[in-house]
Amino acid sequence: MPASSPYDRLYEQACDQAIAMCDGNLRSTIKALIMANEYLELELQELRAAISSGCMPNTVSDEAQSNAA
């Protein structure tokens, strides 16, 4: 048996929460996770496109500096 990762407990809790949010329906849970993953993939593509075209997203520290000025 392989050694367990320190994150195993967190992953188990995240799985339990996702299943609970879908009222115990595993098919709905998987569907929701696939949809969330697709959304994140789209966001990543948009960020990559913005960066490659020279648009850099503001960071929190940039916003704080401009607000302080």
Buried (B, 14 or more C-beta within 10 A) or exposed (E): EEEEEEEEEEEEEEEEEBBEEBEEEEEBBEEBEEEEEEEEEEEEEEEEEEEEEEEEEEEEEEEEEEEEE
